[in-house]
Amino acid sequence: MSKKKILIVEDDNFVAEVYSTKFLEIGHEVRIAQNGEEGLKMVGEEKPDLILLDIIMPVMGGIEMLGELKKKDEWKQIPVILLTNVGEKESVQKVRNLGVQDYLIKSHFTPAEVIEKIESILGK
């Protein structure tokens, strides 16, 4: 598989590091943003192939960032996977309507399973 650029938007450094390390091990490039505002800036600069996005973050949360991403034609094609602890149906429905690729609850998946899902999306 060719090298892909992955943007992790996550305010929990531990979680961001775990995923960053895994992606680097399998040969991808990784950028990390601490919140949605930083994430949007990086999307503009970096044009990632995929975004791994948390919902609850300071400054700008994931749902708000997603809304902004979908406003720009050149950004709305980027696959977004939400990785979060928020599992309420309203949130899930809201982000599904915004066109996320997948919605993963952190506690339900091991990092290896998340990576597997991401690899299958990137491989399409």
Summary of the structure (lengths in Angstrom):
residues: 124
radius of gyration: 13.0
end to end distance: 10.6
largest distance: 36.1
contacts: 391
relative contact order: 0.18
helix: 46%
strand: 19%
